[in-house]
Amino acid sequence: MRKIGVGFVALAIAAFGAPRLSAACSIAGPQAYETDPDLVDDIAPGVITVTQLRITRGTGGSLGSSNSCDDLGFVYIYFDAPADNTTEPEDMGYKIKLIDGQVPDSLNIPDVAISASGWIGFVWVDGRTDDQEAISFTLAVSAVDRAGNVGPPVSVVISDPGGGGVFCQSARSIRASWPTWLVMLAALFFAARRRAPTRRRTEGHL
């Protein structure tokens, strides 16, 4: 089994596998993957290639910015589909299994193969706070072809130290609670605009 270990990163909103949520925060659930028992094929698909893992945690509404999804946590697994002798990559299904650790209470892992195209997402009720507890668990992800053959699993380590929504950066990721980075980006933009007239006047005196 190939093992992918990734640190932590943040992203805004869009996922599936939602527990019971408020009506104001609507998130679609996963679609079950349908196999064809009449297909004559006994060759399993290859192994998926995980390209990125993104995690965002619930937030208390940093810097005065808040919305109805602030209390949700999200995990996204991005991947390249494997090759198969009969099923096209975009037509592949995926099985997910918890193999180590403990998922958050309201994070649901489908017990059947699901349809996915390039990414798989999970969501849970994480709490409306900037001081989150650590999470750590490992999922095994396998491709499934239309004949029902299951490919080799890839082990994906999902880990976040919790704490506040401060920025951290590694070679592969940047982490922050999404309302924070959005506000900071806007602040930098308007600061640059305020500096622009002064720069032009200075250049005019050269």
LUMSESE-557702 format. One line per 3 residues: for each residue z, y, x of N, C-alpha, C, O. Coordinates in nm, 2 decimals, m for minus. Layout:
<pts>
Z/Y/X/Z/Y/X/Z/Y/X/Z/Y/X | ...
</pts>
This chain:
<pts>
0.00/m0.12/0.08/0.00/0.00/0.00/0.00/0.12/0.09/0.08/0.14/0.18 | m0.10/0.22/0.06/m0.10/0.34/0.14/0.00/0.44/0.08/0.01/0.45/m0.04 | 0.07/0.51/0.16/0.17/0.60/0.12/0.14/0.75/0.15/0.11/0.78/0.27
0.14/0.83/0.05/0.12/0.98/0.07/0.25/1.05/0.05/0.31/1.04/m0.06 | 0.29/1.12/0.15/0.41/1.20/0.14/0.38/1.35/0.14/0.32/1.39/0.24 | 0.42/1.43/0.05/0.38/1.57/0.04/0.51/1.65/0.01/0.60/1.60/m0.06
0.52/1.77/0.07/0.64/1.85/0.05/0.64/1.92/m0.09/0.65/1.85/m0.19 | 0.64/2.05/m0.09/0.65/2.12/m0.22/0.56/2.24/m0.23/0.53/2.30/m0.13 | 0.52/2.27/m0.35/0.43/2.38/m0.38/0.44/2.42/m0.53/0.49/2.34/m0.61
0.40/2.54/m0.57/0.41/2.58/m0.71/0.27/2.61/m0.77/0.18/2.64/m0.69 | 0.26/2.60/m0.90/0.14/2.63/m0.97/0.18/2.69/m1.10/0.30/2.67/m1.14 | 0.09/2.75/m1.18/0.12/2.80/m1.31/0.12/2.69/m1.41/0.20/2.60/m1.40
0.04/2.70/m1.52/0.06/2.61/m1.63/m0.07/2.53/m1.66/m0.18/2.58/m1.65 | m0.05/2.40/m1.70/m0.15/2.31/m1.76/m0.11/2.17/m1.71/m0.11/2.15/m1.59 | m0.08/2.08/m1.80/m0.04/1.95/m1.77/m0.04/1.86/m1.89/m0.08/1.91/m2.00
0.01/1.73/m1.87/0.02/1.65/m1.99/0.14/1.56/m1.98/0.22/1.58/m1.88 | 0.16/1.47/m2.07/0.28/1.39/m2.07/0.40/1.46/m2.12/0.51/1.44/m2.07 | 0.38/1.55/m2.21/0.49/1.64/m2.25/0.60/1.58/m2.34/0.56/1.50/m2.43
0.73/1.60/m2.31/0.83/1.57/m2.40/0.83/1.66/m2.52/0.74/1.74/m2.53 | 0.93/1.65/m2.60/0.94/1.74/m2.72/0.96/1.89/m2.67/1.06/1.91/m2.60 | 0.87/1.98/m2.71/0.88/2.11/m2.66/0.88/2.21/m2.78/0.86/2.17/m2.89
0.91/2.34/m2.75/0.90/2.44/m2.86/0.76/2.46/m2.90/0.66/2.43/m2.82 | 0.74/2.50/m3.02/0.61/2.52/m3.08/0.53/2.63/m3.00/0.41/2.62/m3.00 | 0.60/2.72/m2.94/0.53/2.83/m2.87/0.47/2.79/m2.74/0.38/2.85/m2.69
0.51/2.67/m2.69/0.46/2.62/m2.56/0.39/2.49/m2.59/0.46/2.38/m2.59 | 0.26/2.49/m2.62/0.19/2.37/m2.66/0.12/2.31/m2.54/0.04/2.38/m2.47 | 0.14/2.18/m2.52/0.08/2.11/m2.41/0.03/1.97/m2.46/0.10/1.90/m2.53
m0.10/1.94/m2.43/m0.16/1.82/m2.48/m0.10/1.70/m2.41/m0.06/1.71/m2.29 | m0.10/1.59/m2.48/m0.06/1.46/m2.42/m0.18/1.39/m2.35/m0.29/1.43/m2.37 | m0.15/1.28/m2.28/m0.25/1.20/m2.21/m0.33/1.12/m2.30/m0.29/1.09/m2.41
m0.46/1.08/m2.27/m0.54/1.00/m2.35/m0.54/0.86/m2.28/m0.56/0.84/m2.16 | m0.52/0.76/m2.37/m0.53/0.62/m2.32/m0.67/0.58/m2.27/m0.76/0.63/m2.34 | m0.68/0.51/m2.17/m0.81/0.46/m2.11/m0.85/0.33/m2.18/m0.77/0.24/m2.18
m0.97/0.32/m2.23/m1.01/0.20/m2.30/m1.10/0.12/m2.21/m1.20/0.17/m2.15 | m1.07/m0.01/m2.20/m1.14/m0.10/m2.12/m1.23/m0.19/m2.22/m1.21/m0.19/m2.34 | m1.33/m0.25/m2.16/m1.43/m0.33/m2.24/m1.41/m0.48/m2.20/m1.46/m0.51/m2.09
m1.35/m0.56/m2.28/m1.33/m0.70/m2.24/m1.46/m0.78/m2.23/m1.46/m0.89/m2.18 | m1.57/m0.73/m2.28/m1.69/m0.80/m2.28/m1.77/m0.78/m2.15/m1.87/m0.85/m2.12 | m1.73/m0.69/m2.07/m1.79/m0.66/m1.94/m1.77/m0.78/m1.84/m1.65/m0.83/m1.83
m1.87/m0.82/m1.78/m1.86/m0.93/m1.68/m1.85/m0.87/m1.54/m1.95/m0.83/m1.48 | m1.73/m0.86/m1.49/m1.70/m0.80/m1.37/m1.56/m0.84/m1.32/m1.46/m0.82/m1.39 | m1.55/m0.89/m1.20/m1.41/m0.93/m1.15/m1.38/m0.86/m1.02/m1.30/m0.91/m0.94
m1.46/m0.76/m0.99/m1.43/m0.68/m0.86/m1.36/m0.56/m0.89/m1.40/m0.47/m0.97 | m1.24/m0.54/m0.83/m1.15/m0.43/m0.86/m1.21/m0.30/m0.79/m1.28/m0.31/m0.68 | m1.18/m0.18/m0.84/m1.22/m0.06/m0.77/m1.14/m0.04/m0.65/m1.05/m0.11/m0.62
m1.19/0.06/m0.57/m1.12/0.09/m0.44/m0.99/0.17/m0.46/m0.95/0.18/m0.57 | m0.94/0.22/m0.35/m0.82/0.30/m0.36/m0.85/0.44/m0.37/m0.94/0.49/m0.32 | m0.77/0.51/m0.45/m0.79/0.66/m0.47/m0.74/0.73/m0.34/m0.67/0.68/m0.26
m0.80/0.85/m0.32/m0.76/0.94/m0.21/m0.69/1.06/m0.27/m0.75/1.15/m0.33 | m0.56/1.07/m0.24/m0.48/1.18/m0.29/m0.51/1.30/m0.19/m0.49/1.29/m0.07 | m0.55/1.41/m0.25/m0.58/1.53/m0.17/m0.48/1.64/m0.18/m0.47/1.72/m0.08
m0.40/1.64/m0.28/m0.30/1.75/m0.29/m0.19/1.71/m0.39/m0.22/1.65/m0.49 | m0.07/1.76/m0.37/0.04/1.75/m0.47/0.10/1.88/m0.49/0.13/1.96/m0.40 | 0.11/1.92/m0.62/0.17/2.05/m0.65/0.29/2.03/m0.75/0.28/1.95/m0.84
0.39/2.10/m0.72/0.51/2.10/m0.81/0.56/2.24/m0.84/0.56/2.33/m0.75 | 0.59/2.27/m0.97/0.65/2.39/m1.00/0.77/2.36/m1.09/0.77/2.27/m1.17 | 0.88/2.44/m1.07/1.01/2.42/m1.14/1.03/2.52/m1.24/0.97/2.62/m1.25
1.12/2.49/m1.33/1.16/2.58/m1.44/1.22/2.71/m1.37/1.27/2.70/m1.26 | 1.21/2.82/m1.45/1.26/2.95/m1.39/1.34/3.02/m1.50/1.32/3.01/m1.62 | 1.43/3.11/m1.45/1.50/3.19/m1.54/1.43/3.32/m1.58/1.49/3.41/m1.64
1.30/3.34/m1.54/1.23/3.46/m1.57/1.25/3.56/m1.45/1.31/3.67/m1.47 | 1.21/3.52/m1.33/1.23/3.61/m1.21/1.17/3.74/m1.23/1.06/3.75/m1.29 | 1.23/3.85/m1.18/1.18/3.98/m1.18/1.14/4.03/m1.32/1.05/4.12/m1.33
1.21/3.98/m1.42/1.19/4.03/m1.55/1.07/3.97/m1.63/1.05/4.01/m1.74 | 1.00/3.88/m1.56/0.88/3.82/m1.62/0.92/3.69/m1.68/0.99/3.60/m1.62 | 0.89/3.66/m1.81/0.93/3.54/m1.88/0.83/3.50/m1.98/0.75/3.58/m2.03
0.82/3.37/m2.02/0.74/3.32/m2.13/0.80/3.19/m2.18/0.90/3.15/m2.13 | 0.74/3.14/m2.29/0.80/3.02/m2.36/0.80/2.89/m2.28/0.86/2.80/m2.32 | 0.73/2.89/m2.17/0.72/2.77/m2.09/0.81/2.78/m1.96/0.80/2.69/m1.87
0.90/2.88/m1.95/0.98/2.90/m1.83/1.07/2.79/m1.80/1.10/2.77/m1.68 | 1.11/2.71/m1.90/1.21/2.61/m1.88/1.14/2.47/m1.84/1.21/2.37/m1.83 | 1.01/2.47/m1.82/0.94/2.35/m1.79/0.91/2.33/m1.64/0.89/2.42/m1.57
0.92/2.20/m1.60/0.88/2.17/m1.46/0.74/2.09/m1.47/0.72/2.02/m1.57 | 0.66/2.10/m1.37/0.53/2.04/m1.37/0.51/1.97/m1.23/0.55/2.02/m1.13 | 0.44/1.86/m1.24/0.39/1.79/m1.12/0.24/1.76/m1.14/0.20/1.71/m1.24
0.16/1.79/m1.04/0.02/1.76/m1.04/m0.02/1.68/m0.92/0.01/1.72/m0.81 | m0.09/1.57/m0.94/m0.14/1.49/m0.83/m0.30/1.50/m0.84/m0.36/1.46/m0.93 | m0.35/1.56/m0.73/m0.50/1.58/m0.72/m0.55/1.47/m0.64/m0.49/1.43/m0.53
m0.67/1.42/m0.67/m0.72/1.30/m0.60/m0.87/1.29/m0.61/m0.94/1.35/m0.70 | m0.93/1.21/m0.52/m1.07/1.18/m0.53/m1.08/1.03/m0.58/m1.01/0.94/m0.53 | m1.17/1.01/m0.68/m1.18/0.88/m0.74/m1.25/0.78/m0.64/m1.33/0.82/m0.56
m1.21/0.65/m0.65/m1.27/0.56/m0.56/m1.41/0.51/m0.61/m1.45/0.54/m0.72 | m1.47/0.43/m0.53/m1.60/0.37/m0.57/m1.57/0.24/m0.64/m1.47/0.17/m0.62 | m1.67/0.20/m0.72/m1.66/0.07/m0.80/m1.80/0.02/m0.82/m1.89/0.10/m0.82
m1.81/m0.11/m0.83/m1.94/m0.17/m0.84/m2.01/m0.15/m0.98/m2.13/m0.16/m0.99 | m1.93/m0.12/m1.08/m1.99/m0.10/m1.22/m1.95/0.03/m1.29/m2.03/0.08/m1.37 | m1.83/0.08/m1.26/m1.78/0.20/m1.32/m1.80/0.32/m1.24/m1.76/0.32/m1.12
m1.86/0.43/m1.29/m1.88/0.55/m1.22/m1.74/0.62/m1.19/m1.65/0.60/m1.27 | m1.73/0.69/m1.08/m1.60/0.76/m1.05/m1.54/0.84/m1.16/m1.42/0.84/m1.19 | m1.63/0.92/m1.23/m1.58/1.01/m1.34/m1.54/0.93/m1.46/m1.49/0.99/m1.56
m1.57/0.80/m1.47/m1.54/0.72/m1.58/m1.42/0.62/m1.56/m1.39/0.53/m1.64 | m1.35/0.64/m1.45/m1.24/0.55/m1.41/m1.11/0.59/m1.48/m1.09/0.70/m1.52 | m1.03/0.49/m1.50/m0.89/0.51/m1.56/m0.79/0.49/m1.45/m0.82/0.46/m1.34
m0.66/0.52/m1.48/m0.56/0.52/m1.38/m0.43/0.46/m1.44/m0.39/0.50/m1.55 | m0.36/0.38/m1.36/m0.23/0.33/m1.40/m0.13/0.39/m1.31/m0.15/0.41/m1.19 | m0.01/0.43/m1.37/0.10/0.49/m1.29/0.22/0.42/m1.31/0.26/0.38/m1.42
0.30/0.39/m1.20/0.42/0.32/m1.21/0.53/0.38/m1.12/0.50/0.42/m1.01 | 0.65/0.39/m1.17/0.76/0.44/m1.09/0.81/0.33/m1.00/0.84/0.22/m1.05 | 0.81/0.35/m0.87/0.85/0.24/m0.78/0.97/0.28/m0.69/1.03/0.19/m0.63
1.02/0.41/m0.70/1.14/0.44/m0.63/1.20/0.57/m0.68/1.12/0.66/m0.73 | 1.33/0.59/m0.67/1.39/0.71/m0.72/1.41/0.71/m0.87/1.39/0.62/m0.94 | 1.44/0.83/m0.92/1.46/0.86/m1.06/1.39/0.98/m1.10/1.41/1.09/m1.04
1.31/0.97/m1.21/1.24/1.09/m1.26/1.34/1.17/m1.34/1.44/1.12/m1.39 | 1.31/1.30/m1.36/1.39/1.38/m1.46/1.39/1.32/m1.59/1.30/1.25/m1.63 | 1.50/1.34/m1.67/1.52/1.27/m1.79/1.41/1.28/m1.89/1.38/1.18/m1.96
1.34/1.39/m1.90/1.24/1.41/m2.01/1.10/1.39/m1.95/1.00/1.43/m2.02 | 1.08/1.35/m1.83/0.95/1.32/m1.77/0.90/1.18/m1.81/0.97/1.09/m1.78 | 0.79/1.18/m1.88/0.74/1.05/m1.94/0.63/1.00/m1.85/0.53/1.07/m1.83
0.64/0.87/m1.81/0.53/0.80/m1.74/0.46/0.71/m1.83/0.53/0.62/m1.89 | 0.33/0.72/m1.86/0.26/0.64/m1.95/0.27/0.49/m1.91/0.26/0.46/m1.79 | 0.29/0.40/m2.01/0.30/0.26/m1.98/0.16/0.19/m2.00/0.16/0.07/m1.99
0.06/0.27/m2.02/m0.08/0.22/m2.03/m0.17/0.30/m1.93/m0.13/0.41/m1.89 | m0.29/0.24/m1.90/m0.38/0.32/m1.82/m0.42/0.44/m1.90/m0.44/0.44/m2.02 | m0.45/0.55/m1.83/m0.49/0.68/m1.89/m0.62/0.73/m1.83/m0.66/0.69/m1.72
m0.69/0.81/m1.90/m0.81/0.88/m1.85/m0.77/1.00/m1.77/m0.67/1.07/m1.81 | m0.84/1.03/m1.67/m0.81/1.15/m1.58/m0.94/1.18/m1.50/m1.01/1.09/m1.47 | m0.95/1.30/m1.47/m1.07/1.34/m1.39/m1.02/1.44/m1.28/m1.02/1.56/m1.30
m0.99/1.38/m1.16/m0.96/1.47/m1.05/m0.81/1.50/m1.03/m0.77/1.54/m0.93 | m0.74/1.49/m1.14/m0.59/1.52/m1.13/m0.52/1.45/m1.24/m0.57/1.42/m1.35 | m0.39/1.43/m1.22/m0.30/1.37/m1.31/m0.17/1.46/m1.32/m0.13/1.50/m1.21
m0.13/1.50/m1.44/m0.02/1.59/m1.45/0.10/1.54/m1.53/0.08/1.45/m1.62 | 0.22/1.58/m1.50/0.34/1.55/m1.57/0.42/1.67/m1.60/0.41/1.77/m1.52 | 0.49/1.68/m1.71/0.58/1.79/m1.74/0.71/1.74/m1.79/0.72/1.64/m1.85
0.81/1.82/m1.77/0.95/1.79/m1.82/1.03/1.91/m1.85/0.99/2.02/m1.80 | 1.13/1.90/m1.93/1.22/2.02/m1.95/1.32/2.03/m1.83/1.40/1.94/m1.81 | 1.30/2.13/m1.76/1.37/2.15/m1.63/1.48/2.24/m1.64/1.57/2.24/m1.55
1.49/2.33/m1.74/1.60/2.42/m1.76/1.55/2.57/m1.73/1.47/2.59/m1.63 | 1.60/2.66/m1.80/1.56/2.80/m1.79/1.65/2.87/m1.68/1.74/2.94/m1.72 | 1.63/2.83/m1.56/1.72/2.89/m1.45/1.64/2.88/m1.32/1.55/2.81/m1.30
1.68/2.97/m1.23/1.61/2.98/m1.09/1.69/2.89/m0.99/1.64/2.87/m0.88 | 1.80/2.83/m1.04/1.88/2.74/m0.95/1.86/2.60/m0.99/1.95/2.55/m1.07 | 1.76/2.53/m0.95/1.73/2.40/m0.99/1.78/2.29/m0.90/1.80/2.32/m0.78
1.81/2.17/m0.95/1.86/2.06/m0.87/1.74/2.00/m0.80/1.63/2.01/m0.84 | 1.77/1.92/m0.69/1.67/1.85/m0.62/1.61/1.73/m0.70/1.69/1.68/m0.78 | 1.49/1.70/m0.68/1.43/1.58/m0.74/1.36/1.50/m0.63/1.31/1.56/m0.53
1.35/1.37/m0.65/1.28/1.29/m0.55/1.25/1.15/m0.62/1.35/1.08/m0.66 | 1.13/1.12/m0.62/1.09/0.99/m0.67/0.95/0.95/m0.62/0.88/1.04/m0.57 | 0.91/0.83/m0.63/0.78/0.78/m0.58/0.70/0.71/m0.69/0.76/0.62/m0.76
0.58/0.74/m0.71/0.49/0.68/m0.80/0.38/0.60/m0.73/0.33/0.64/m0.63 | 0.34/0.49/m0.79/0.23/0.41/m0.75/0.11/0.44/m0.84/0.13/0.42/m0.96 | 0.00/0.48/m0.79/m0.12/0.52/m0.87/m0.24/0.43/m0.83/m0.27/0.42/m0.72
m0.29/0.36/m0.93/m0.41/0.27/m0.91/m0.52/0.30/m1.01/m0.50/0.34/m1.12 | m0.64/0.29/m0.95/m0.76/0.31/m1.04/m0.79/0.18/m1.12/m0.75/0.07/m1.08 | m0.84/0.20/m1.24/m0.88/0.09/m1.33/m1.02/0.11/m1.38/m1.06/0.22/m1.42
m1.11/0.00/m1.36/m1.24/0.01/m1.41/m1.26/m0.03/m1.56/m1.16/m0.07/m1.62 | m1.38/m0.01/m1.61/m1.40/m0.04/m1.75/m1.38/m0.19/m1.79/m1.35/m0.22/m1.90 | m1.39/m0.28/m1.69/m1.36/m0.42/m1.72/m1.22/m0.45/m1.71/m1.18/m0.57/m1.74
m1.13/m0.36/m1.68/m0.99/m0.38/m1.67/m0.94/m0.42/m1.54/m0.82/m0.45/m1.53 | m1.02/m0.42/m1.44/m0.97/m0.46/m1.30/m0.89/m0.34/m1.24/m0.93/m0.23/m1.26 | m0.78/m0.37/m1.18/m0.69/m0.27/m1.12/m0.71/m0.27/m0.97/m0.69/m0.38/m0.91
m0.73/m0.15/m0.92/m0.74/m0.14/m0.77/m0.61/m0.13/m0.70/m0.51/m0.14/m0.76 | m0.62/m0.12/m0.57/m0.49/m0.12/m0.48/m0.42/0.01/m0.51/m0.48/0.12/m0.54 | m0.28/0.01/m0.52/m0.21/0.13/m0.55/m0.19/0.22/m0.42/m0.19/0.18/m0.31
m0.18/0.35/m0.45/m0.14/0.45/m0.35/0.00/0.50/m0.39/0.03/0.53/m0.51 | 0.09/0.50/m0.30/0.23/0.55/m0.32/0.23/0.70/m0.30/0.20/0.75/m0.19 | 0.28/0.77/m0.40/0.29/0.92/m0.39/0.43/0.96/m0.40/0.50/0.94/m0.50
0.48/1.02/m0.29/0.62/1.07/m0.29/0.63/1.21/m0.35/0.56/1.30/m0.30 | 0.71/1.23/m0.45/0.72/1.36/m0.51/0.87/1.40/m0.49/0.96/1.34/m0.54 | 0.88/1.51/m0.41/1.01/1.56/m0.37/1.02/1.71/m0.37/0.92/1.78/m0.32
1.12/1.77/m0.43/1.15/1.91/m0.42/1.29/1.93/m0.40/1.38/1.87/m0.47 | 1.33/2.02/m0.31/1.47/2.04/m0.28/1.55/2.12/m0.39/1.67/2.14/m0.38 | 1.48/2.18/m0.49/1.55/2.26/m0.58/1.59/2.40/m0.53/1.52/2.45/m0.44
1.69/2.46/m0.58/1.73/2.59/m0.54/1.66/2.70/m0.61/1.61/2.68/m0.72 | 1.66/2.81/m0.55/1.59/2.93/m0.61/1.44/2.93/m0.59/1.39/2.84/m0.53 | 1.38/3.04/m0.64/1.23/3.04/m0.64/1.18/3.12/m0.53/1.09/3.21/m0.54
1.23/3.11/m0.40/1.19/3.18/m0.29/1.06/3.12/m0.23/1.03/3.00/m0.26 | 0.98/3.20/m0.16/0.86/3.15/m0.10/0.89/3.06/0.02/0.97/3.10/0.11 | 0.82/2.95/0.03/0.82/2.86/0.15/0.67/2.82/0.17/0.59/2.82/0.08
0.64/2.80/0.30/0.50/2.76/0.33/0.50/2.65/0.43/0.57/2.65/0.53 | 0.41/2.56/0.41/0.38/2.45/0.51/0.23/2.45/0.53/0.16/2.54/0.48 | 0.18/2.35/0.61/0.04/2.35/0.64/m0.04/2.32/0.52/m0.16/2.36/0.52
0.02/2.26/0.42/m0.06/2.22/0.30/m0.03/2.29/0.17/m0.10/2.28/0.07 | 0.08/2.37/0.17/0.13/2.42/0.04/0.21/2.55/0.05/0.26/2.59/0.16 | 0.21/2.62/m0.06/0.30/2.73/m0.08/0.38/2.71/m0.21/0.33/2.67/m0.31
0.51/2.74/m0.21/0.59/2.72/m0.32/0.66/2.85/m0.37/0.70/2.93/m0.29 | 0.66/2.87/m0.50/0.73/2.98/m0.56/0.72/2.96/m0.71/0.63/2.90/m0.76 | 0.82/3.02/m0.78/0.81/3.01/m0.93/0.70/3.10/m0.97/0.69/3.22/m0.92
0.61/3.06/m1.06/0.48/3.13/m1.08/0.50/3.27/m1.13/0.42/3.36/m1.09 | 0.60/3.31/m1.21/0.61/3.45/m1.25/0.63/3.54/m1.13/0.59/3.65/m1.12 | 0.71/3.49/m1.03/0.74/3.56/m0.91/0.61/3.59/m0.83/0.59/3.71/m0.79
0.53/3.49/m0.80/0.41/3.52/m0.71/0.31/3.61/m0.79/0.24/3.68/m0.72 | 0.31/3.59/m0.92/0.21/3.68/m0.99/0.25/3.82/m0.99/0.17/3.91/m0.97 | 0.38/3.85/m1.00/0.43/3.99/m1.00/0.41/4.05/m0.86/0.37/4.16/m0.84
0.44/3.96/m0.75/0.43/4.01/m0.62/0.28/4.04/m0.58/0.25/4.14/m0.51 | 0.19/3.96/m0.63/0.05/3.98/m0.61/0.00/4.11/m0.67/m0.07/4.19/m0.61 | 0.05/4.14/m0.79/0.01/4.27/m0.86/0.07/4.38/m0.78/0.01/4.49/m0.77
0.19/4.37/m0.73/0.26/4.48/m0.66/0.18/4.51/m0.53/0.16/4.63/m0.50 | 0.13/4.41/m0.46/0.05/4.43/m0.34/m0.08/4.50/m0.37/m0.12/4.59/m0.30 | m0.14/4.46/m0.49/m0.27/4.52/m0.53/m0.25/4.67/m0.55/m0.33/4.75/m0.50
m0.15/4.71/m0.63/m0.13/4.85/m0.66/m0.08/4.93/m0.54/m0.11/5.05/m0.53 | m0.01/4.87/m0.45/0.03/4.93/m0.33/m0.09/4.97/m0.25/m0.09/5.08/m0.19 | m0.18/4.88/m0.24/m0.30/4.90/m0.16/m0.38/5.01/m0.22/m0.44/5.09/m0.15
m0.39/5.02/m0.36/m0.46/5.13/m0.42/m0.40/5.27/m0.40/m0.47/5.37/m0.38 | m0.26/5.27/m0.39/m0.19/5.39/m0.37/m0.22/5.44/m0.22/m0.23/5.56/m0.20 | m0.24/5.35/m0.13/m0.26/5.39/0.01/m0.41/5.43/0.03/m0.43/5.51/0.12
m0.50/5.39/m0.05/m0.64/5.41/m0.03/m0.68/5.56/m0.02/m0.75/5.60/0.07 | m0.63/5.65/m0.11/m0.67/5.79/m0.10/m0.62/5.86/0.03/m0.70/5.94/0.09 | m0.50/5.83/0.07/m0.45/5.88/0.20/m0.54/5.84/0.32/m0.57/5.92/0.40
m0.59/5.72/0.32/m0.67/5.67/0.42/m0.81/5.74/0.43/m0.86/5.77/0.53 | m0.86/5.77/0.31/m0.99/5.84/0.30/m0.98/5.98/0.35/m1.07/6.03/0.42 | m0.87/6.05/0.31/m0.85/6.19/0.36/m0.84/6.20/0.51/m0.89/6.29/0.57
m0.77/6.10/0.57/m0.75/6.10/0.71/m0.89/6.08/0.78/m0.92/6.14/0.88 | m0.97/5.99/0.73/m1.10/5.96/0.78/m1.19/6.09/0.77/m1.27/6.11/0.86 | m1.17/6.17/0.67/m1.25/6.28/0.65/m1.22/6.39/0.76/m1.31/6.48/0.78
m1.11/6.39/0.82/m1.08/6.49/0.93/m1.13/6.44/1.07/m1.12/6.52/1.16 | m1.18/6.32/1.08/m1.22/6.28/1.21/m1.35/6.35/1.25/m1.41/6.32/1.36
</pts>
